[in-house]
Structures are given as C-alpha cells and as structure tokens.
Amino acid sequence: MKKTIDWLAALQGFSMLLVVIGHISLTNVPRDPSTPIATGIETAIYTFHMPLFIFISGWLFFYTCIRKEKSYRDVLVSKFKRLAIPFLAFTLVTTLLKIAFPQLMHRVVDVEEIINTFVLFSSNPLGEMWFLVVLFELMLLYPLYKFVLKSKTVAVIALLIGVLLNKIAPSNLLYFQIYRVCYMLPFFIVGMMCCKYEWQKYLSNIGALVSLAVLFTVCNVLDLLPPAFEIFTVFVGILFSLSLCMMLSKPSPWLFNSFRDYTFQIFLMGIFFQMAIRWIYVRIGNDSLFIPMWFLSVLVGVYVPTTIAKLIKKLAPKYICMCFGIK
C-alpha cells in the first residue's frame, strides 16, 4: 500500500490552492488596483508559488527515483507518460479549439504559433503548459543529479551554479523554455537536497514557523526587499509554506484531503472553469458580487476538476486516464 507523507500531501494541496487563487483575476485585469485585497493576495502568491511546485517536484523526484536508483530509461518512460502525454493532449485540444473559434480568442493560432508550440516549445495556447515542459526538461538531467548528490560538497556547488544560472540567464531565452529551466533549477535542486538530508525536520517547530511568518510578511507580503533579493524572497515563501504545512499536518493529517490527490488534474483543468466564472462576472458587471464570485471561483477551480478526475479514473479507459495524468 502506498504510504502517505502527511506534511507533503498537505503541502501539495496548499500549493495547488495557491495556484487556483492566483488564477482568479475576476475583473480580467492582472493586479487590478480596484480590488486591493484580492490583488495583494495575488501578488504575494506570485512571488513564490510556481517555484514551490518545482521544489515539491524535486523532493518527490529524489524520493521516488534517485533514492530507489531507478534506471534512466524507466524514469524517462514514467515522466513521458506523466507529463508529456497530458501536455500534448491538452495543447492539441486547445489548439484545435482556437483554430475552430478564432473569433472567441484573444490570441489566434497561426503557423508560427504552431511551430513555437510543438517544435520550439517557446509558446503554448495554454499559458500554464510551460510548467510541464520545464519539469520534464529538469528531469532529463537525472544521471547528473545522481552523480551530484553522492557528495554534499558537490551538491552545494551544483546549487550555487543553479543560483548563478537563475540570476544571469537572459529572459529572452524562450526556445525550449531555457530561461525558465535556468530560473527554476535551484529550487529543484534544493527540493532534492531537502529530501536527501531531511532538512524539513528543522522547520517542524513553532519557532521556525513564527520566524518564517515574519520574514514572509516582510519579503512576500510587504515586498520590502529590492529586486536583487528575489531568489531570497522565493525561498522564504517556499520555507514558510513547508513549515506551515508541517505544523498544520500534525493535528490535522487529513488537511486538504478532499482534493490533494488530484492536484495535477486541477492544474490541467481548473483554469477553464475559472475562466467561465470570470466571463460570467464580467458579463453581469455587478461589483457587489465580487466576494462571493471570488470564493466561487476557488471552489469551482478546485472541485470541478477533482470530480471530473474521479469519474475519469473510475470509468474511463487507460489511454484517456493517461491524457489527464491519472495513473
């Protein structure tokens, strides 16, 4: 039977909840000044939420692959099924919809867009699909990680190189998402190192949580640090989330239990249903509905994909399940 690591499952659920909240944007205006509280929450989330996902992925990558010394072939096959197939399925469907209904789309699909999407991976009709490309490319370096993590000294050197790449990689390196791979590399490495050396045990106490909460307020909420310290701000967000979920999962091991096993499916599908809520809100044009529609967007973004995924897992054939990243 698969053993659940309560704090990790809670962290996965928490991180997915952050993504759903970050995707609300009911007014269809990012960082809308007319909704300061919602904008403040969105801004704080965007300081660290995708690196948090990369950190979790790095932790799990070490735990499920490197620790078990799986072969490179097995890792590639597993990650292709898990990441590449859903990427191709959702990208292809979205591309066909955009071609069929160009009048409903903000950005049409032309030949250049198709090349950028399926050949160069520099763009995508679904903006969030960059994450799957980056994650797959990071995992292609599996043999390198196995070598690096044999020595703590070498691992630290690799982390420093990752930090350097994070800082110096040009933002216009869009082909194959090279810029984002360089940006996310240190968070993936720290996730693996955290699993190997069990660093998370140092965050499972009230002192660590309070200290990180103060840092999080200063760095991520109030945004008091200059841009040069961005990577520090990101790590503060990651460590605060880790400490928070470790502490909360002690009395509540069931935390986020209603959806935490379907975070990948929420990532793939949730944005579509949130877009529907956004469209309804804009069409109604009643500002007094902002708060209830905001909460409705969270519920719809989380639980509609979860329900669909459960039905697919129960009723659909294996090849359909694979398209949704369901094992």
N, C-alpha and C positions, 0 to 999 in steps of 0.2 A: 504494500500500500504506500502511496506517495505521502511523505511526511510534510506537513505544512509548517513553515517557519513563521510564526505569528507576526513578529515585527516586520518581516519582509513582505508578507501578504498585506499587512496594513499599509506599509509604505507604497506598495504598488497601487492599492486602492486610493490612497491620498494623492499620489502623483497624477492619477487619471482624473480625479476630481478637479485638480488644479487646471488640467488641460481643458476640461469641459467648461469651467468657469471662465477661463481665458478666451474661449471661443464664442462667448455670448454676444457682445457688441450689438445690442438690440437696435441702436439707432443707426447702425451700419456706418458709424464714424469711429475709427480707432482712437482711443484715448479722448473720447468726447468730453470737452470741458463742461458741458451742460449736465453731466451726470458725474460729479466729482468723486463720490464714494465708490461707485462701480469702477470708475476709471482708475482710482487709487488701488483698488484690489487687483484689477487687470495689470497695472503697471508693476506692482510688486511681484505678481506671479511670473510675468515675463522676464524678470531678472534672473530666473534660475530653473524654470520648470522643465524645459527640454534637456538641459544638462543633467537634471535629476534623473530623468528617464535613462539617459546614457550611463549614468553611474549605476543605477539598478541593473541595467543590462550587463555592464562589466562585472558586477558582483555575481550575477547568475551565470555568466559565461565561464567564470573561473569555477564556480560551484558545480556546474553540470558538465563541463567539457574538460577544462585543463586539469582539475583535481582528479577526474576519472581517467585522464590520459587517453581520451578518445582519439581515434585516427583522424587525420586531416580530411580524408575522404568522407568519413561519417559526419564530421562537423559540417562540411560543405553541403552534403545532401540534406542534412537536417535543416540547416539555415535557408537553403534554397526553398524547401517546402514551406517553411515557416514564414519567410519574408518575401522571397521573390515571386512566388505564386500569387499571394494576395496583392502584391504591388501591381503585377501585370493584369490581374483580373479587374481591380478597381480602376486602374488607369485606363484600360481599354474600354470599359463600360462608360466612364466619364467622357472619354474622347468621342465615342460614338454619339453620346447624348448631345455633346456640344456641336458636333457636325450636323446632327439632325435638327437641332433647335437653336441655330445661331442667334436668332432674334431675342432669345431669352438670356443670353450670356453676356457677361461683361467683357470677356476675352475670347475671341473666336479661335478655332483651331485651323491653322494653315499648314503648308508643307514644312515650313521652318519649325513650327511648334512640334510637329510630329517627330522631326529629326532630333530636336532638343530633348524630347520626352523619351523616346525609345532607343536612341543611339548614343547621345551625349549625356543624357540624364542631368541636364542643366536646368530643366524646367519640368512642369507637370500640370495638367489640367486640375489636379487636386494638389493644392499647395503643400499640405502636410506630408505628402508622399516622400519628400526629401529625406525624412527621418529614416524610412526603411532602406533607402539607398545608402545613407551614411552608416547605418548599423550593419548592413551586410558587408560593406567595404571594410569597416573596422574589424569584423570577424574574419575576414580573409587573411588577416595578419596572425592567425592562430599559431603557426610554428614560431614566429618571432616572440610572441608572448610567452610560450612555453620555455624558450631559452632565457628570456629576460627575467622571468620570475623565479628562476633557480637560485638567484642571488639577490639579497636585499639591496646591496650596493648597486648592482646593475639595474635593478628595478627603479631605484631612486634616480639614477642617471637617465633612464628612459622617461621617467616622469618629468624631469627637468627639460628634456628635449621636447616632450609634449607641450609643456608650458611655453617654451620658446616658439614652437610652431603655432600655438594658439595666439601668440602676440604678433607674430610677423607675417603670417600667411595673408596675402592680398585678398581682399573681399571680392575681387572680380575673377577669382579662380572658380568659375561656376561649373565648368565641364566636370562630369563625374562627381559633382559636389565636393571637389577637393578642398575648397575653403572650409566648408562645414566639417569635413573629416578632420582637418587640422585643428579646427576650433574645439571639437568635441573630444579629441584624443586624450588630453589629460584627465578628463572626468571618467572616461572608460578605464584608463589605467588605474586611477585611484579606486574605482569600484572593484577591480580585480585584486589590488593590493589589500583593500579593506577586508575582502573575503579571506585571502590567504593568511593575513596576520591578525585577523579578528579585531580590527581596530574599533568596530562598532561597540565593543564592550565598554569602552571608555566614555561612551555617550549615554549609557543607560543609568543615569542618576539625575537627581533634581538639580544639583549644582551645574552640571553641563547644560541642562535644558534652559535654566534661567539665564546663564551666561550667553548662550546662543540666541535666546529670545531677545536679549538686549542688543546684541550685535545685529540680529536680523532687522530689528526696528530701525537702527541707525543706518545700516547699509542698504537694505532692500525696500523698506517702507518709506523712510525719510529721504533716502538717496543722498546722503551727506558726503559720500566719498567721491573723489574725482574719477573720470572715466579710466584713468590709468590703472585703477584698482578693481576693474571689472571682474577679473578672474577671482579675486578675493571675495567679492560680493556674491558671485555664483557659488563658491564653496561654502560660504556662510549659509545660503539658502538650502543647499544640499544637507549640510550637517545639522541644521536646525530641524529640517524635515525628518531626518533619520532619528535624532534624539527624541523628537516629539512622538513619533510612531512607536519607538521602543518603549517609551514610558507609558503611552496610552494602551499599548497591547498587553501590558502586564495585567491590569484589572479587566481589560476588555479584549481578549484574544479573538473575538468574533468581529472586531471592528471592520467596517466596510464589507462584511461577509456577503451582503446581498448582490454585490457586483464585482468584487475584486478578482474573481476568477475569469472575468471577461473583459479585462482592461484593453487587450489588443483589439477586440471587436468593437469596443466603444470608440477607440481611436479611429478605426476604419469607417464606422458608420455614423457616429454621433453628430458630426458636423452637418450632415444632410438634414437631420431632424431639427437641429438648432437653427439652420438657415430657414426652415419652414416657419418656426416661431418668430424669427426676425422679420420675415416677409409679412406675417400676419400683423405684428406690432406696428410696422411702418405703414401698412395699409389702413389700420384702424386710426392711427395718428392721435391717440389719447395718452398724454403724458402721465396721467394718474394711474395707468395700468403698468407703469414701468416695473415697479417692485414685484407684483405678482407674476408678470411675464418673465422677469429675470429668474425667479425661482422655478417657474415652469420650464424655462429653457434648460436649467440644470437637471431637473427631473427627467425631461424628455431626452436630453443628451446622454444621460446615464442609463435609464431603464428601458427605453425602447430598443436600443442595440442589444442590451443584455437579454431581453425577452426574445428577440429575433434569434440571437445566437443559441439560446437554449433550445428553441424549436428546431433550428438547423441541425444542431448536434443530435437531437433525438430522432428527427425524421428524414434528414437529407442524406443522399449517398456520399461516399467518402470524397469524391472529387469536388463536390460542392462545398463540403466542410473545409477542404484544403484552400479553396478560394477565399474563405473567411478566416483563415488562420486557426481553424479549430482542429484539434488533434482527435 
